[in-house]
Amino acid sequence: MNAVIFDFDGVILDSEPQHHESFRRLFEAHAVAFSETPDDFTGIGARDNIKRVYQNAGIDLAEEKLGALNLERDLLYLEVMAETGIRILPGAKELVMALKAQKIPIALASSTNAAVLEKILPQIGLSKSFDVVVGGDQVQNGKPAPDIFLLAAKKLGVVPTDCVVIEDSNAGVQAANAAGMKVVMVRNDRIAQQKQNADVFFDSMVGLNMEFLFSI
């Protein structure tokens, strides 16, 4: 293992409820019925989630409209985060800083759009911590496709098989598997998870350390 790639929501940030609330506000504002739970949204980019909800509601969505809704959803998410406060998960920052101190290449690869990541990272003291930051809007296909992890590895200058991914969602684990990377799944009590798809399963980021990552 030569590099570590972190997911963001549910791994670095405790933010799944805020994401779901932002989707709820978006669809309510546009009078679109939806029955999706947080499980249905987790690990998947906002654009893909919006598209799916509109399709399920039997509404044709033009590409231009989809882009506008995606931007609106990002603003709603930041609005919700401002209301609730931003909470970094225990152990996450410590692991990032330990890897950085040892000059291990580290990337952030999140389904969240890059502009949102750029606004949140400084607020949790991690704006300069990752060698590479890739947002969901920077790849053609979102998770569970491997695109985002493959792009992160390319930007880091490492081969995919030398990377370990830290994820909390089923879609993210599938994406890491498809990229040919090792994957550590961190428990997220808010979503249903499939332990068998990950190489290792951890209860929280607190128990995860650099020495263990190098032993996978």
Secondary structure, 3 states (H helix, E strand, C coil): CCEEEECCECCCECCHHHHHHHHHHHHHHCCCCCCCCHHHHCCCCHHHHHHHHHHHCCCCCCHHHHHHHHHHHHHHHHHHHHHHCCCECCCHHHHHHHHHHCCCCEEEECCCCHHHHHHHHHHHCCCCCCCEEECHHHCCCCCCCCHHHHHHHHHHCCCHHHEEEEECCHHHHHHHHHCCCEEEEECCCCCCCCHHHCCEEECCHHHCCHHHHHHC
